[in-house]
Amino acid sequence: MARPYRPRPNPTTVMEREAAATPVAVSSVKFYVTILTLTQFDLSNTNNTLYYDLALNMTVRNPNKRIGIYYDSIEARAMYQGQRFDSQILETFYQGHREYLTFASSVQRAEHCSFGRQRNQEITITRRIQGFMRWK
């Protein structure tokens, strides 16, 4: 009686399965602000309108040797005294392993805001990047 034919597994397929099951250490992505320019920041006392011109250049570094990153939805927010006064959705993009990417965000607007201000006061503006990432 003849033995039934059983194809041998392809060695590359076995290696791919083993590689997929091997845990990989993922390093943190680094964000650096390279240029930040605020050329106008005026709050009108009569109608609480904030006039501003804000430009920001950031560099994103992926330190991982084997892992690329998909940035699916990235939102950059500008905040003053804990209140968001600007929000901008950035393009989705892919970043390869050990790669640097630089992107720019520039906004010139007049927004109605409800926070108060005193004259000659030091101000702190926070720029927060928030979004979803996938590892490849």
Summary of the structure (lengths in Angstrom):
residues: 136
radius of gyration: 24.4
end to end distance: 48.8
largest distance: 98.3
contacts: 292
relative contact order: 0.24
helix: 8%
strand: 56%
